[in-house]
Each structure stands twice: as C-alpha cells, then as structure tokens.
Amino acid sequence: MNKPIHENGGFIDKFISDAMMALFDHQGGTPQDKAIDAINAAMELRKTLDFYNIRRKRKAFVPINVGVGIHYGPVVMGTVGSMTE
C-alpha cells in the first residue's frame, strides 16, 4: 500500500496498528493540488486492494476490505514530549 501513496506525492507519517497516516504536500502546488493527490492515492489504494484480493481468491482466502478517510486542511506537525531534567 506504500506505492500508491508515494506515486501521488504523499509520504507515510506513521503506522497505527492496522492503519496508516499519509500526508500530501504537493511542492509548489495549490491546496487543491494536494487534495487531488490524496484522492488519486485513495483510488489507487482501492485498485491495489482489488488486485490483491484476486490473488487471495485464487488461494481460497476470503477477500479483505479497507476504509479510506481523507481530511482536507492545514496540518501542524511536530514532536510531542516533555522536558527532562
């Protein structure tokens, strides 16, 4: 699932159990460009999953499904922690 994200200008920020968070920052692009990159990546993720499920079916495995959520807007990033003495 990494490839569709990277091919659409995104990067994976983190894996959270069975989820992942990806961010899209179209260098020099408009906010609309960034949203389009995220939507294109989501559609490619679905195509990748369809292909994967074809292989699962050939091996008599149950297909899997995923949900994709997209948030549009500014992001504030940084590390979270506390000062140590």
Sequence and secondary structure as in RCSB ss.txt:
>XXXX:A:sequence
MNKPIHENGGFIDKFISDAMMALFDHQGGTPQDKAIDAINAAMELRKTLDFYNIRRKRKAFVPINVGVGIHYGPV
VMGTVGSMTE
>XXXX:A:secstr
 HHHHHHTTEEEEEEETTEEEEEE  TT  HHHHHHHHHHHHHHHHHHHHHHHHHHHHTT            S  
          
